[in-house]
Every structure is written in C-alpha cells, then in structure tokens.
Amino acid sequence: MFIQPLLQITTTTVASTGTGKAEKTLSVLELMIKGGWVMIPIGLLSLIAVYIIVERMLTLKKADKDPERFLENIKNLVYNGDISGAVQQCQQFDTPFSKMIEKGISKIGTPLPSIEASIENVGKVEVYKLEKNLNILATISGAGPMLGFFGTVLGLVQAFMAIAREDGSVSPKLLSTGMYEAMITTVGGLIVGIIAYVGYNYLVTKVDKIVHQMEYASIEFIELLQQPK
C-alpha cells in the first residue's frame, strides 16, 4: 500500500545470446522483502496511521453538526420551562456541544459562574476526546521518514560491503541492485510520513472547526440564561 510508486519497477536482463530481453516485474511483497527488516516497522506504522485517520474522520464527521437549529430548539424549550425536553433534545443530538449544553441545563437554578464552570469542564473533556490519537499520528509523520532513511543507510552499508568483497572490477548490475534495494525503505518511509502528515493536518482543521462550534454554543447558552424572562 505504502510503496505503490514502486509497483512499476521492472528489471530487464539481457539473454546470453544477446538477441532478446526478459522482463520481471517485482510485486509489492518482493519489494518489501528486498527492503529488509526495516520495512516491518514501516508497514506497521502505515497500518496504524490509516486506522487513526479513518477512525478519527468517522468520529469527527459525527460530531460536526450545525448548532444553529439545535440551539433554536433549546431556546424554545427552556423559555417554555420544558427542562426535561431540553435535556432529551441534547441527548438525541449527541455532539460535543450538545453535551456541554446538557450539563448547563442540568445546572439551571445555580449561580451563573457555576454553570459556566461546569460547561467549561465538559468542554475540556470533549476536546480531549476529539484529539484522541492525533499525537500518535503526528509522531508517525516524523518517525516514518526517519525509519526509511535508517533502512537506506543500513542497505548502503551492506551494498558497499558486498562491493568491497568483489575481486576485480564491480559490475554495474551489482552496484545498481544494491542501491535500489537500499532506497526502497526511503520511499516507503516517505509515503507513510506524507500520509500521516496530511491526515494529521486535515484532522486538526476539523477539530478546530468543532471547537469553534462548542465555543459558539456555550456563549449562546450563557446569553440565553442572562436574558430577562
């Protein structure tokens, strides 16, 4: 998955008669094997990154709802004194800002600073849930390329050691084979890093949007409580 650009790598060997060519296309699995043991942690990082990106996207999609209509319904219910109906509305909406409003509604009748503090505490918990595993994704975006470069250095060392053991002149085939096998880990690590980096920044943008909705909803609710009845 993370070395798709290498799928088209083809090695051509000239027949002993010099009259024909035979082509061999390397599969992804063969390329990973040629990359050495470093491809194992790179592959694991790619699976973790894809899982986090997909899981967070589904979670944030569920949380990303327009609060306008929800707040309008809450205002009407609170004005009419239907507190239980407002709580039920919050539970049905099931978003981070609806949970904050639900906590505020449950505190109606207490001093306003107490309501604000309760809403703020719930908001902190919800933001923590929204940012779950994003730090791991950020780490993968940096660790993937570093592992790739590490594998390349190891591969180059092994390639030059093999060249040093050769008696006489070194064939171009031996040199090129050792070099491209060493570079496989770099390509794999960079692809994993790019996927994780782009995914991380996209998810952070989505989280910021939802946090803005939470702030807007809490401000609107506090202003509702301050309005004269």
N, C-alpha and C positions, 0 to 999 in steps of 0.2 A: 504493500500500500504506500509506504513512505519512500520507495525508490522507483516509482513509476517511470521517471525520465530515463531510467536505465534499461527499461524493457526492450528497447530497440537496439541495444548494444549487440553487434554481430562480429564475430571473429572469423576471418577468412584465412584459410590455409591453402597454400598452393600445392597441387598434386605433384608427385615426384617426377612425372613425365613433363611437367611444365606446360601442359596443354589445357588444363581445366582447373576450376576452383570449387571448393566445397564449403558451404556456409553453415555455421552452427549458431543458433540463437540461444542465448542464455536466459533461463527463466528467473523469476524474482527469487525463488528459493536458492537457486545456484549462486546468484549474485550475493545473497545474504551469507551463504556459506563461505564464499570467497572473501567476504569482508572480515571474517574471523569472529572470535567470541565477543568482540565489542558490539557487534550487531544485535546481540541478545538484549542487553540493557537498552539500546536504542529502540528496538522493537517494542519492548515493554513500555517505554516512555510514550511511544506513539499511541499504543492502546489506551494508556491512562489519559493522555491528552484528549483523544477523540471521545472517550467516555465522559470526561468532565465537561467538554464543550456541549455535547448533546444533552446531557442531564441538566446542565445549567440553562441551556436555551429553552428546554421544555418548562423548567421551573419559572424562569423569568417571563415566559410568554403567558403563563397562567396568572402571574402577579401584575402584569402590565395591562391595566384596565383604566378607562377614563373615569375619574372620580366625580365628574360633574353631575351626572344623573343620580348617582348613588347619594351624593351629599344633598341633592334636592329632596330626595325621598326621606332622608334622615331628618332634614329640617322640618318637613311637614309632619312627620311622626312625633317629633319632640314638641313642636308647637301644639299639637293636639293632645299631648300628655300620654301618648302611647309608647311608653319606655320599653315595654317587653317587645312590642312590634319593631322598634328601632334596633334592639339587640338581635332579634331574629333576622332582620334585614342585613345586619353586619355579618352574621354567621353564614348566610346564604351567599354573600358576595365573596367572602373568603380571599381577601387580599391583605397585604401588609398594612395598608392604610385603613382598611375596614376593621382590622384587629385593634389598631390604635383607637379608632372612634368607639369601638365596642367597650374598650377599657374606660374611655372618658365618660361614656353614657352610664356605666356601672357606678361611676363616682359622682354622678349628679346629686347635688344636695350637700356636698362637702365644699370647703373653700376652693376658690379657683386655682390658687397655687398648687394645691394638692392634685387637682385634676390635670394640670399641665405637667407636673412631675410624673404622674402615672402614665400619661400619653408618651412622654419622652422616654421613659424606661422601656415601654413596649416597643417604641420605635428603634431603640438601640438593639434590642434582641432581634427584631425583624431584619434590620440591616445586616447584622451578623449572619443570619440565615441566608440572605441574598448573596453575600460574599463568600459563602462556603466553597472551599477548594480552589478559589481563584489564586491564592498564594502558591498552591501546588502547580497550577498552570503556568504562572509566571516563572517559577523555578525551572520547569521543563523547557520553557522557551530559551533559557540560558544554558541549561545543562546539556540539551540535545546537541547543539553545535560543538560544545566543548568535548563531549564524548566522541563525536565524529572526528575532530582534529586529533584527539588522543589516539584513536584507532589508526588514523593515517600515519602518524609518526611511528607507531609500532610496526605498521606494514612496511614503511620505507626502510626502517632499520633492518627488518628481515630480508627485504629485497636486496639491499646493498650487501648484507652478509652473504646472500646467495651468490651475488655477483663476484664478491671477493674470493669465494671458493672456486670459481671457474678458472681453469687453466687456459691461458692464452687470451684471445680476443673474446669479448662478450657479444652475444648475438642480440640484434635489435629486438627480437621476439621476447627474449628473457627479460630485457630491460623494460619493455613496454608492458608486458604482462604483470610484472611486479609493481609497476607504477599505478596501473589502472585498478588493480586489486586493492592497493593501499588507499586510493581515492574514494572507493565505494563507501566507506564509513563517513567520510566528509559529506558526501551527497546526502546520505541517509540522515545524518545529524542535522544538516541544514534544513532539510524538508520538514523534519519533526519540529525544529525550532521555529520555522516560519509559521507552520500551522498553529502551534501553541501561542506564538506572539500575536498573530492576527485574531485568534479566538479570544485571547485574554483581553485585548483592547476592545473588541466588539462587546464582550460581556460586561466590561467595566462601564461602557457607554450606556448599556441597557440598565445596569444597576443605578447609575446616576439619574436616569430618567425616572425610575421608580421612586428613588429617594426624594426627588423633586415633587412627585405626586403625594408622597407621605407628608412632606412639609406643607404643601398646599392644603391638604385635607385637614391637618391638625389646626392650621391657622383659621380655616373656615369654621371649624367646630368651636374653637375658643371664642371666635367672634359671635357665633350663634348664642353661646351661653351668656355673653355680655350684653346682648340686645335686650331692651326692656320688653317685658311680657305685656 
